[in-house]
Amino acid sequence: MAVKPKREASMLDNPIPWPDGNRCAVSITWDVDADSGLNYYNQDKADNLVASQSQTRYDPLIAVPRLVKLLHRLDMRQTFFFPGWCIEKYPAAVDMLLKEGHEIALHGYLHERPNEVSAKDELYWLQRAIDAFERHIGKRPMGWRAPSFAFSKHSLAYLIGEKFTYDSSLMGDEIPYRLHHETGTMLELPVDWTLDDWPHYMHNRDFRFTMPISSPARAMEVFRAEFDAAWRHGAMWISVWHPFVSARLARLDAVVELIAHMHKKGGVWFAPLADVARHVERLIASGKWHPREEHLPLYESPIPEFEKVALLKRRGAGRRA
């Protein structure tokens, strides 16, 4: 009689039970930025950056249809984050994803960075993005990812106020956790730069981002190592990929090989983030599992320790005078 290999002890202090006894959860998420960020960061000249227009519009015109076909063949449903402006400009891409049962989540309006604008402007862009989402999709979004992970000290309160179920911008764990604000709570489905394709592949002077371009094998070495650890310890693996970056031919071939590796390992729950959030909420409601909790904002800047430094500097300047 064959003896099953003993499961290694998890490094997770509070392992989460995944559906059907699976060892880990995988969400292959895609940020469909198209040319939203190109316009936001080059407001006076994006119309003249034609090569960058073509690179970023590869998203809705080539990459999304390619991904729809691939995910249909693999019988997978996943999450696609759209800026509200892209929902308005590229509705056909949104519709073909919805037809296949994929989740559409929100990713700003014009890929603006919330922590680089005023609190008033952050709320304006958020509500404008929600309006674009509702007008086309007919319901409010469950999920949010801050453009460039630029979650501000005001973001949590705004997202709770707008009734979002989950955020997927922060990097504080390898499993879901709960964010607390004085106005309420929401789930965090955490990500990390290690599973972002941007550092491996993105090279574009108009974005002021000129990384040495990795081979797909090098990028997958990182992504696969992170998956193997998530599988070993019972964690969650969430990619942050961009169709115009990772759905290029050689790179998407490598993605297919990575998915095959995941299937071969077995015990993997592939799910869109909305399904993960629902699963976590059911566990919490039933009392079967309780997430770690974190209260935001953590502090106000400058932190008090700098007040003493400033006082000493003032005293020193006074003595010299």
SEPAVEX-778210 format. One record per residue: residue in one letter; z, x, y of N, C-alpha, C, O in turn. Coordinates in steps of 0.02 Angstrom, whole numbers, padded with zeros to 5 digits, always signed. Atoms other than C-alpha are relative to their C-alpha. Layout:
REM SEPAVEX-778210
AZXYZXYZXYZXY/...
//
This chain:
REM SEPAVEX-778210
M+00000+00042-00060+00000+00000+00000+00000+00044+00062+00041+00090+00069/A+00005-00040-00061-00051+00071+00168+00061-00011+00044+00085-00068+00052/V-00056+00004-00045+00090+00110+00287-00025+00002+00072-00061+00048+00091/K+00021+00001-00070+00062+00062+00469+00033+00057+00038+00092+00070+00027/P-00031-00054-00039+00089+00206+00590+00054-00028+00045+00047-00082+00074/K-00055+00022-00042+00252+00194+00683-00020+00002+00073-00048+00052+00096/R+00016+00002-00071+00231+00141+00863+00047+00045+00039+00107+00045+00029/E-00040-00046-00040+00288+00271+00987+00044-00039+00049+00027-00094+00071/A-00044+00031-00049+00433+00231+01100-00034+00000+00069-00064+00050+00089/S+00033+00006-00065+00372+00169+01269+00042+00035+00054+00104+00034+00052/M-00034-00027-00058+00413+00262+01429+00018-00054+00050+00055-00042+00098/L-00015+00055-00045+00421+00092+01515+00070-00025-00012+00090-00038-00069/D-00068+00025+00007+00598+00035+01550+00003-00075-00013+00051-00101-00041/N-00001+00073+00006+00549-00148+01551-00068-00024-00025-00105-00057+00011/P+00067+00017+00025+00396-00171+01438-00012-00075-00001+00033-00114-00016/I+00019+00070-00004+00305-00334+01458-00035-00022-00064-00077+00015-00090/P+00037+00024+00058+00251-00438+01308-00068-00028+00020-00073-00075+00060/W+00067+00024-00014+00063-00461+01313-00020-00054-00050+00009-00057-00104/P+00019+00056+00045-00024-00613+01235-00022+00024-00070-00052+00077-00077/D+00023-00010+00069-00052-00619+01046+00021+00068-00028-00013+00095-00072/G-00025-00063+00026+00048-00461+01017-00041+00061+00019-00032+00114-00011/N+00040-00058-00021-00077-00349+01106+00044+00054+00030+00097+00040+00058/R-00039-00058-00023-00018-00176+01154-00005+00010+00075+00043+00032+00106/C+00009-00012-00071-00089-00170+01330-00049-00051+00028-00083-00087-00009/A+00046+00044-00035-00188-00267+01459-00050+00042+00039-00032+00094+00068/V+00052-00034-00037-00353-00214+01537-00036-00050+00044-00058-00102+00021/S+00040+00039-00047-00433-00287+01693-00049+00048+00034-00029+00093+00071/I+00052-00041-00030-00598-00209+01744-00021-00036+00064-00064-00080+00062/T+00012+00036-00062-00602-00261+01926-00050+00038+00043-00054+00099+00041/W+00055-00027-00040-00744-00235+02049+00008-00024+00073+00019-00083+00085/D-00002+00016-00072-00739-00228+02240-00072-00002+00026-00105+00049+00031/V+00070+00009-00021-00905-00299+02302-00002+00003+00076-00007-00048+00110/D-00003-00010-00073-00901-00225+02477-00067-00010+00034-00070-00030+00092/A+00067+00000-00030-01090-00221+02504+00001+00038+00066+00032+00092+00071/D+00004-00036-00064-01125-00174+02686+00051-00025+00051+00043-00015+00111/S-00052+00024-00046-00968-00254+02758+00034+00058+00035+00038+00061+00097/G-00034-00057-00030-00875-00091+02784-00046+00043+00042-00025+00071+00092/L+00049-00038-00039-01033-00006+02844-00003-00028+00071-00006+00010+00120/N+00002+00031-00066-01038-00131+02987+00066+00007+00037+00067+00019+00097/Y-00064-00003-00034-00852-00128+03023+00014+00069+00028+00039+00075+00084/Y-00015-00069-00021-00840+00061+03035-00056+00031+00042-00047+00086+00069/N+00056-00024-00041-01008+00082+03124-00027-00058+00041-00086-00074+00037/Q+00016+00063-00031-01008-00069+03236-00060+00004+00048-00096-00045+00056/D+00054-00006-00049-01133-00002+03364-00064+00030-00028-00114+00034+00007/K+00060-00034+00025-01255+00082+03247-00016-00015-00073-00061+00016-00101/A+00014+00015+00071-01251+00004+03072-00072-00022-00010-00100-00011-00064/D+00070+00023+00007-01422-00073+03106-00049+00058-00007-00105+00048-00029/N+00044-00059+00003-01493+00104+03115+00016+00045-00058-00016+00097-00067/L-00019-00040+00059-01409+00170+02957-00032-00030-00061+00001-00056-00106/V+00039+00038+00049-01545+00107+02844+00011+00026-00071+00014-00014-00118/A-00013-00026+00067-01514+00224+02697+00067-00026-00027+00073-00044-00085/S-00066+00026+00021-01331+00171+02693-00003-00076-00012+00032-00101-00056/Q+00010+00071+00014-01384-00011+02705-00026-00009-00071-00001-00051-00109/S+00030+00007+00067-01490+00013+02550+00050+00019-00055+00051-00013-00108/Q-00050-00020+00050-01350+00103+02458+00051-00055-00012+00067-00070-00070/T-00054+00049+00007-01219-00030+02492-00026-00069-00022+00009-00105-00057/R+00028+00064+00020-01333-00181+02471-00025+00001-00073-00043-00051-00101/Y+00010-00005+00073-01369-00117+02295+00052-00043-00036+00039-00069-00090/D-00053+00042+00027-01205-00209+02263-00026-00069-00021-00030-00084-00081/P+00018+00068+00019-01267-00390+02272-00071-00006-00029-00084-00052-00067/L+00070+00008+00020-01452-00359+02242-00016+00026-00069-00056-00004-00105/I+00015-00031+00064-01452-00247+02089+00061+00001-00046+00057-00019-00104/A-00058-00013+00043-01277-00209+02026+00033-00063-00027+00048-00067-00086/V-00033+00061+00024-01201-00383+02018-00041-00035-00054-00013-00053-00106/P+00038+00029+00055-01346-00458+01919+00003+00042-00065+00006+00014-00120/R-00004-00044+00059-01338-00306+01803+00067-00010-00035+00070-00013-00097/L-00066+00010+00029-01151-00330+01778+00008-00068-00032+00040-00075-00084/V-00002+00067+00029-01171-00516+01747-00030+00001-00070-00001-00027-00117/K+00033-00004+00066-01291-00480+01604+00042+00040-00049+00050+00021-00107/L-00040-00042+00045-01183-00341+01532+00063-00036-00023+00078-00037-00083/L-00062+00033+00019-01021-00440+01537-00012-00062-00043+00029-00079-00085/H+00018+00056+00044-01108-00590+01460-00011+00025-00071+00013-00005-00119/R+00013-00029+00066-01167-00480+01317+00066+00021-00033+00073+00015-00094/L-00065-00022+00027-00990-00411+01296+00051-00056-00006+00106-00045-00031/D-00044+00059+00001-00914-00586+01311+00065+00015+00036+00120+00003+00010/M-00058-00017-00041-00797-00529+01449-00002-00038+00066-00055-00048+00095/R-00007+00031-00065-00733-00619+01603+00047+00044+00041+00102+00062+00017/Q-00039-00047-00039-00667-00509+01743+00006-00023+00073-00016-00078+00090/T-00015+00018-00069-00616-00508+01927-00044+00040+00048-00052+00100+00041/F+00041-00030-00051-00730-00473+02075+00029-00017+00068+00036-00075+00086/F-00029+00009-00067-00654-00447+02248-00057+00003+00052-00095+00052+00054/F+00052+00005-00051-00768-00501+02391+00032-00004+00070+00078-00044+00079/P-00016+00016-00070-00743-00482+02579-00031-00068+00018-00084-00086-00008/G+00026+00065-00019-00767-00652+02660-00071+00003+00028-00111-00041+00014/W+00067-00009-00029-00920-00589+02756-00052+00005-00054-00108-00020-00047/C+00048-00008+00056-01003-00542+02591-00010-00066-00037-00065-00079-00062/I+00009+00067+00029-00971-00717+02523-00051-00038+00041-00093-00074+00013/E+00047+00035-00044-01065-00784+02674-00070+00028-00003-00119-00010-00003/K+00066-00032-00002-01207-00658+02669-00034+00003-00068-00096+00004-00071/Y+00029-00008+00067-01232-00647+02480+00026-00054-00047+00055-00038-00099/P-00027+00054+00043-01190-00818+02407-00029-00001-00070+00004-00023-00116/A+00030+00002+00067-01311-00797+02262+00038+00045-00048+00046+00029-00106/A-00039-00045+00043-01210-00650+02196+00066-00034-00021+00087-00028-00078/V-00062+00036+00016-01051-00754+02206-00014-00054-00052+00024-00062-00100/D+00014+00057+00044-01133-00902+02120-00015+00022-00071+00005-00011-00119/M+00016-00021+00069-01200-00803+01972+00063+00024-00036+00068+00018-00097/L-00064-00019+00030-01025-00733+01942+00041-00062-00019+00070-00065-00073/L-00037+00061+00015-00944-00904+01954-00029-00037-00060+00008-00065-00100/K+00033+00035+00056-01071-00976+01833+00020+00029-00067+00023-00006-00117/E-00020-00033+00062-01016-00849+01703+00076-00001-00011+00101+00027-00059/G-00072+00007+00009-00832-00889+01729+00042+00057+00025+00101+00063+00008/H-00038-00055-00028-00781-00733+01823+00043-00024+00059+00028-00074+00091/E-00044+00016-00056-00640-00737+01950-00027+00033+00064-00046+00091+00063/I+00014-00027-00066-00682-00715+02134+00066+00003+00038+00100-00048+00045/A-00061-00010-00040-00538-00643+02235-00020+00027+00068-00078+00044+00079/L+00015-00015-00070-00525-00596+02418+00017+00073+00017+00064+00102-00010/H-00004-00071-00016-00545-00424+02496-00014+00012+00074-00057+00051+00093/G+00012-00004-00072-00532-00444+02684-00058-00043+00021-00086-00081-00018/Y+00060+00035-00025-00669-00515+02793-00058+00049+00008-00112+00037-00019/L+00052-00051-00010-00769-00362+02849+00023+00069-00025+00003+00120+00002/H-00030-00061+00026-00673-00233+02748+00041+00036+00054+00046+00098+00053/E-00044-00028-00051-00559-00207+02898+00065+00024-00034+00087-00005-00084/R-00063-00026+00027-00402-00106+02864+00059-00033+00035+00070-00020+00094/P-00054+00037-00033-00251-00218+02897+00051+00043+00035+00078+00022+00086/N-00052-00040-00031-00133-00076+02937-00026+00043+00057+00010+00086+00083/E+00027-00034-00058-00249-00010+03072-00018-00048+00057-00047-00027+00107/V+00012+00049-00053-00260-00170+03175+00067-00031+00019+00117-00021-00016/S-00062+00034-00020-00130-00272+03268+00019-00054-00049-00023-00077-00088/A-00022+00054+00044-00026-00400+03176-00040-00064+00013-00058-00099-00034/K+00039+00060-00017-00119-00538+03269-00070+00004-00028-00096-00045-00055/D+00067-00007+00026-00288-00468+03221-00001-00001-00076-00049-00027-00106/E-00003+00003+00073-00235-00445+03040+00000-00072-00024-00037-00089-00070/L-00003+00070+00020-00192-00629+03027-00066-00035+00015-00089-00076-00025/Y+00066+00030-00016-00355-00677+03114-00051+00016-00055-00085-00029-00079/W+00049-00019+00051-00461-00579+02989+00016-00031-00068-00028-00053-00104/L-00019+00031+00063-00361-00644+02841-00020-00073-00002-00049-00096-00051/Q+00015+00071+00000-00381-00825+02892-00075-00013+00003-00100-00061-00025/R+00073+00007-00001-00565-00801+02930-00029+00012-00069-00076-00022-00090/A+00023-00013+00068-00589-00728+02756+00015-00059-00046-00027-00079-00086/I-00018+00058+00040-00496-00874+02677-00047-00058+00014-00069-00093-00032/D+00045+00054-00018-00605-00996+02773-00069+00010-00032-00098-00038-00057/A+00065-00014+00033-00764-00911+02709+00004-00014-00074-00042-00042-00103/F-00010+00012+00072-00695-00917+02532+00001-00074-00016-00034-00098-00061/E-00007+00072+00013-00647-01100+02541-00065-00038+00011-00082-00083-00027/R+00062+00036-00015-00810-01157+02620-00052+00009-00055-00090-00038-00068/H+00051-00010+00052-00915-01081+02482+00025-00018-00070-00013-00046-00109/I-00024+00007+00069-00804-01089+02328+00038-00066-00010+00044-00091-00066/G-00030+00066+00005-00712-01250+02368+00073-00001-00018+00101-00055-00031/K-00072-00003+00012-00535-01191+02337+00026+00064+00032-00012+00106+00055/R-00030-00059-00029-00413-01061+02399+00004+00056-00052+00009+00043-00112/P-00004-00056+00047-00408-00887+02322+00070+00009-00028+00119-00003+00006/M-00064-00018+00030-00270-00837+02201+00019+00072+00017+00077+00087+00027/G-00014-00071-00004-00288-00650+02225-00027+00034+00061-00075+00011+00092/W+00017-00039-00059-00301-00521+02363+00004+00074-00017+00049+00096-00054/R-00005-00073-00001-00338-00336+02374-00016+00022+00070-00070+00008+00096/A+00011-00023-00068-00319-00254+02543-00056+00051+00001-00057+00096-00041/P+00052-00052-00006-00475-00157+02595+00031+00069+00007+00076+00079+00047/S-00025-00069-00002-00445+00028+02565+00074+00005-00017+00107+00053+00002/F-00072+00003+00017-00272-00021+02496+00044+00000+00063+00102+00019+00059/A-00035-00006-00064-00221-00035+02680+00047-00059+00012+00040-00094+00062/F-00050+00053-00004-00078-00157+02651+00049+00018+00056+00079+00072+00055/S-00043-00015-00057+00023-00169+02812+00071-00028-00011+00084-00063-00060/K-00068+00027+00004+00206-00209+02844+00002-00075+00013+00052-00108-00001/H+00004+00073-00012+00149-00384+02895-00036-00036-00057-00032-00098-00062/S+00045+00031+00049+00033-00414+02746+00036-00048-00047+00012-00103-00059/L-00034+00042+00050+00160-00483+02623+00018-00068+00029+00007-00119-00003/A-00018+00064-00031+00224-00616+02743-00062-00044+00010-00059-00104-00002/Y+00061+00039-00011+00046-00669+02786-00027-00027-00066-00048-00085-00069/L+00027+00023+00065-00008-00678+02603+00043-00054-00030+00018-00102-00059/I-00045+00053+00023+00146-00779+02556-00012-00064+00039-00015-00118+00011/G+00013+00058-00042+00113-00894+02703-00064-00036-00018-00070-00096-00010/E+00065+00030+00018-00065-00922+02643-00003-00018-00075-00057-00036-00100/K-00007+00024+00069-00005-00960+02465-00040+00040-00052-00064+00011-00101/F+00031-00042+00052-00084-00814+02372+00048+00006-00059+00109+00005-00050/T-00040-00008+00061-00023-00794+02192+00016+00073-00013+00072+00090-00033/Y-00011-00070+00015-00045-00607+02176-00037+00045+00050-00086+00025+00081/D+00033-00055-00035-00090-00447+02266-00015+00054-00050+00020+00062-00100/S+00016-00057+00042-00175-00297+02187-00022+00058+00044-00079+00081+00041/S+00013-00053-00048-00163-00163+02321+00049+00058-00006+00033+00114+00013/L-00054-00049-00002-00001-00069+02290+00004+00040-00065-00030+00024-00114/M+00004-00050+00053+00040+00073+02173+00069+00018-00028+00081+00075-00046/G-00070-00015+00015+00224+00056+02128+00021-00004-00072+00080+00004-00087/D-00020+00006+00071+00218+00034+01939-00063+00000-00043-00119+00003-00018/E+00056+00006+00046+00110+00026+01783-00003-00070-00032-00046-00083-00073/I-00001+00069+00023+00154-00156+01748+00014-00045+00060+00036-00020+00112/P-00012+00045-00057+00168-00311+01859+00073+00003+00024+00119+00013-00016/Y-00067+00006-00028+00316-00324+01976-00001-00051+00056-00054-00074+00077/R-00007+00054-00049+00381-00447+02105+00015+00029+00069+00059+00071+00077/L-00011-00019-00070+00368-00422+02293+00041-00055+00034+00026-00114+00027/H-00043+00047-00036+00504-00503+02399-00006+00011+00075-00008+00067+00099/H-00005+00001-00073+00500-00548+02582+00049-00056+00017+00061-00101-00023/E-00048+00052-00019+00624-00654+02677-00031-00069+00000+00005-00119-00001/T+00035+00065+00000+00491-00792+02677-00021-00023-00069-00044-00079-00077/G+00021+00020+00066+00457-00792+02490-00017+00060-00044+00001+00117-00028/T+00016-00053+00047+00389-00692+02343-00072-00008-00024-00103-00061-00017/M+00065+00003+00035+00225-00649+02256-00003+00058-00049+00035+00106-00045/L+00009-00051+00051+00167-00546+02108-00042+00058+00026-00089+00048+00065/E+00042-00058-00011+00101-00370+02124-00028+00023-00067+00009+00035-00115/L+00035-00027+00058-00028-00316+01995-00025+00069+00021-00079+00075+00052/P+00010-00064-00034-00026-00130+02035-00061+00039-00024-00083+00034-00081/V+00057-00043+00012-00169-00008+02045+00021+00072+00013+00080+00086+00026/D-00013-00069-00017-00183+00179+02072-00066+00034+00013-00118+00015-00014/W+00061-00036-00016-00308+00301+02143-00033+00031-00062-00093+00044-00062/T+00029-00030+00061-00331+00374+01968-00053-00044-00032-00096-00019-00069/L+00049+00045+00030-00430+00219+01918-00050-00027+00050-00083-00077+00038/D+00050+00017-00051-00535+00209+02076-00061+00046-00009-00053+00106-00019/D+00061-00040+00008-00716+00267+02063-00020+00038+00063-00059+00085+00060/W+00021-00029-00064-00729+00313+02248+00009+00076+00003-00037+00111+00023/P-00009-00073-00004-00652+00489+02234-00047+00039-00045-00062+00097-00030/H+00044-00035+00046-00767+00533+02090-00073+00001+00023-00108+00051+00014/Y+00071+00009-00010-00934+00471+02153-00023-00007+00072-00081+00007+00088/M+00024+00021-00066-00937+00421+02335-00017+00059+00044+00024+00104+00055/H+00023-00054-00044-01038+00534+02449-00047-00032+00051-00105-00048+00036/N+00039+00033-00052-01098+00460+02613+00029+00019+00067+00086+00002+00083/R-00025-00024-00064-01084+00539+02784+00015-00057+00049+00057-00049+00093/D-00013+00056-00046-01090+00369+02871+00068-00032-00012+00093-00067+00032/F-00069+00022+00014-00924+00328+02787+00050+00056+00011+00110+00047-00002/R-00043-00059-00008-00855+00500+02829+00036+00016-00065+00095+00033-00066/F-00028-00011+00066-00828+00522+02643-00051+00038-00042-00099+00008-00067/T+00049-00041+00035-00919+00666+02560+00035+00038-00057+00047+00098-00051/M-00032-00031+00057-00838+00700+02392-00051+00038-00042-00110+00018-00044/P+00044-00029+00052-00912+00821+02266-00012-00052-00054+00036-00082-00079/I+00017+00054+00046-01002+00704+02147+00015+00021-00072-00013+00070-00096/S-00017-00014+00069-00926+00702+01973-00054-00026-00047-00090-00073-00030/S+00040+00029+00053-01025+00677+01815+00036-00061-00027+00097-00065-00021/P-00035+00056+00032-00990+00512+01726+00050+00024-00053+00103-00007-00061/A-00046-00024+00052-00910+00614+01586+00067+00021+00031+00120+00009+00003/R-00061-00021-00033-00785+00689+01708+00041-00060+00024+00102-00062+00014/A-00036+00059-00022-00741+00521+01785+00031-00037-00059+00089-00058-00056/M-00026+00036+00058-00722+00441+01614+00057+00038-00034+00100+00007-00066/E-00056-00039+00027-00608+00583+01559+00065-00023+00032+00116-00031-00002/V-00060+00024-00036-00485+00525+01692+00015-00072-00020+00072-00088-00037/F-00011+00071+00014-00509+00339+01661+00025-00010-00073+00069-00051-00086/R-00019+00007+00070-00495+00360+01472+00071+00025-00012+00109-00006-00050/A-00068-00025+00008-00337+00466+01483+00051-00052+00024+00103-00062-00007/E-00045+00052-00026-00257+00330+01590+00003-00060-00047+00057-00089-00057/F-00002+00055+00048-00309+00196+01465+00040+00018-00062+00081-00021-00084/D-00036-00019+00061-00244+00293+01316+00076-00001+00011+00113-00021-00033/A-00072+00002-00015-00075+00310+01402+00024-00072+00007+00078-00089-00016/A-00019+00070-00006-00073+00125+01448+00006-00032-00069+00052-00071-00082/W-00001+00027+00069-00112+00082+01266+00061+00024-00037+00093-00014-00073/R-00056-00030+00037+00021+00200+01200+00067-00031+00022+00111-00042-00019/H-00065+00021-00027+00159+00135+01314+00005-00074+00016+00058-00098+00036/G-00003+00072-00012+00112-00049+01333-00008-00020+00072+00019-00071+00093/A+00008+00012-00071+00058-00042+01514-00062-00042+00015-00094-00070-00030/M+00060+00036-00023-00080-00122+01616-00048+00050+00032-00027+00094+00070/W+00053-00044-00025-00244-00035+01658-00046-00042+00043-00079-00087+00018/I+00042+00038-00047-00335-00099+01813-00047+00048+00035-00026+00091+00073/S+00048-00042-00035-00495-00017+01870-00011-00028+00071-00004-00088+00083/V+00021+00019-00068-00545-00019+02054-00069+00032+00009-00075+00087+00035/W+00068-00026+00000-00732+00003+02041-00043-00040+00048-00029-00098+00064/H+00046+00030-00048-00875-00036+02160-00068-00004-00033-00093+00047-00057/P+00063+00006+00036-01038-00104+02090-00054+00049+00024-00091+00077-00017/F+00052-00046-00022-01149+00003+02202+00016+00072-00017-00027+00116-00011/V-00020-00067+00020-01051+00155+02144-00003+00008-00076-00036+00053-00101/S-00007-00009+00072-01012+00127+01959-00049-00039-00043-00050-00031-00104/A+00050+00036+00040-01152+00010+01907-00069+00033+00003-00119+00004-00019/R+00060-00041+00007-01284+00145+01930-00008+00016-00074+00040+00016-00112/L+00017-00001+00071-01370+00178+01765+00044+00047-00041+00075+00025-00090/A-00039-00048+00040-01284+00336+01701+00074-00018-00001+00108-00011-00052/R-00072+00016-00005-01114+00280+01762+00017-00062-00039+00069-00066-00070/L-00013+00061+00038-01128+00107+01686-00007+00012-00075+00029-00018-00114/D+00002-00020+00070-01182+00183+01521+00068+00027-00022+00092+00011-00076/A-00065-00028+00016-01019+00279+01526+00054-00053-00002+00100-00049-00044/V-00047+00056+00002-00922+00120+01566-00004-00037-00066+00047-00054-00096/V+00009+00035+00064-00996+00036+01413+00032+00040-00057+00064+00012-00101/E-00031-00042+00051-00941+00184+01306+00076-00003+00004+00110-00003-00047/L-00073+00006-00008-00765+00172+01379+00025-00066-00028+00076-00068-00062/I-00021+00065+00027-00755-00014+01338-00003+00001-00076+00041-00028-00109/A+00004-00006+00072-00812+00026+01161+00060+00037-00028+00087+00020-00080/H-00060-00037+00020-00670+00152+01148+00061-00045+00001+00103-00042-00044/M-00057+00046-00005-00547+00019+01205+00000-00049-00059+00053-00062-00088/H+00005+00046+00056-00610-00103+01074+00018+00035-00065+00052+00006-00108/K-00014-00037+00062-00600+00030+00939+00075+00011-00008+00101+00009-00064/K-00073-00010+00004-00417+00064+00982+00034-00064-00024+00083-00061-00061/G-00029+00064+00020-00379-00122+00959+00063-00016+00038+00093+00027+00071/G-00061+00020-00034-00234-00221+01027-00004-00002+00075+00045+00009+00109/V+00011+00001-00072-00310-00237+01200-00015-00070+00023-00060-00103-00004/W+00014+00065-00030-00302-00396+01302-00044+00012+00062-00019+00037+00113/F+00045-00004-00057-00454-00399+01418+00006-00066+00039-00004-00120+00010/A-00011+00062-00038-00421-00524+01558-00012+00011+00073+00001+00065+00100/P+00001-00003-00074-00460-00562+01739+00070-00002+00027+00117-00024-00007/L-00068-00005-00028-00314-00537+01855+00033-00068+00007+00094-00072+00001/A-00030+00067-00005-00289-00724+01880+00035-00019-00065+00088-00049-00063/D-00031+00015+00064-00254-00741+01694+00063+00042-00011+00112+00018-00040/V-00059-00043+00006-00134-00594+01699+00057-00030+00041+00114-00034+00018/A-00051+00029-00043-00041-00674+01844+00030-00063-00032+00090-00073-00030/R-00024+00061+00033-00029-00840+01751+00045+00017-00059+00098-00014-00069/H-00041-00021+00058+00037-00752+01596+00068+00024+00024+00120+00006-00005/V-00064-00027-00026+00170-00660+01697+00044-00057+00025+00104-00058+00012/E-00040+00056-00027+00225-00819+01786+00029-00043-00057+00085-00067-00052/R-00026+00038+00057+00241-00909+01618+00059+00036-00033+00109+00005-00051/L-00055-00039+00029+00349-00768+01549+00063-00007+00042+00117-00016+00016/I-00057+00004-00045+00461-00774+01702+00032-00070-00004+00093-00076-00009/A-00026+00069+00002+00476-00964+01697+00037-00015-00065+00085-00053-00065/S-00031+00013+00065+00522-00961+01512+00062+00043-00011+00099+00032-00058/G-00057-00045+00008+00651-00824+01536-00011+00055-00051+00036+00091-00068/K+00014-00050+00052+00564-00711+01409-00008+00071+00029-00004+00120-00008/W+00009-00065-00032+00535-00571+01534+00012-00007+00074-00005-00059+00104/H-00012+00001-00073+00589-00528+01711-00026+00064+00030-00009+00118+00005/P+00030-00060-00029+00493-00407+01822+00050+00037+00044+00100+00010+00068/R-00035-00038-00051+00562-00269+01928-00017-00031+00068-00071-00058+00078/E+00009+00032-00065+00584-00328+02108+00004+00052+00056+00043+00099+00052/E+00000-00045-00058+00546-00240+02271-00003-00041+00064-00043-00087+00069/H-00003+00036-00063+00588-00299+02446-00040+00037+00053-00033+00098+00061/L+00041-00028-00054+00466-00270+02589+00012-00039+00065+00027-00099+00062/P+00014-00071-00009+00458-00205+02721+00061+00042-00017+00118+00019-00013/L-00054-00045+00021+00560-00055+02664+00042+00023+00059+00103+00028+00053/Y-00035-00024-00059+00605+00006+02839-00046-00004+00059-00106-00017+00052/E+00040-00003-00061+00547+00016+03017-00005+00073+00023+00042+00112+00016/S+00010-00068-00026+00474+00174+03092+00007+00001+00076-00011-00047+00109/P-00025-00059+00036+00533+00288+03159+00067-00015-00034+00107-00054-00009/I-00064+00010+00035+00675+00296+03033+00057+00029+00041+00045+00074+00082/P-00056-00019-00043+00850+00320+03108+00013+00075+00002+00037+00102+00052/E-00014-00072+00002+00860+00502+03053-00034+00038+00057-00010+00090+00078/F+00035-00034-00054+00734+00547+03188+00035-00009+00067+00022+00029+00114/E-00036+00011-00063+00847+00477+03324+00045+00060+00016+00050+00081+00074/K-00043-00058-00011+00967+00623+03300-00042+00061+00021-00022+00098+00065/V+00044-00055-00017+00823+00747+03306-00022-00006+00074-00022+00043+00111/A+00022+00011-00070+00760+00670+03469+00057+00013+00049+00046+00041+00102/L-00058-00011-00043+00937+00674+03542+00013+00075+00010+00026+00098+00065/L-00011-00073-00005+00957+00859+03501-00053+00033+00043-00038+00079+00081/K+00054-00028-00042+00789+00897+03580+00013-00014+00074+00003+00029+00116/R-00014+00016-00069+00839+00805+03738+00057+00042+00028+00056+00064+00085/R-00057-00041-00021+01004+00898+03745-00022+00072+00014-00001+00103+00062/G+00024-00068-00009+00915+01064+03723-00041+00007+00062-00035+00057+00098/A+00040-00002-00061+00791+01024+03860+00044-00003+00062+00030+00029+00112/G-00045+00005-00057+00935+00976+03975+00036+00065+00015+00045+00083+00073/R-00034-00064-00011+01026+01141+03947-00047+00052+00030-00027+00091+00073/R+00048-00049-00028+00867+01241+03982-00014-00014+00072-00026+00032+00111/A+00012+00017-00069+00842+01145+04143+00057+00026+00044+00055+00017+00105/
//
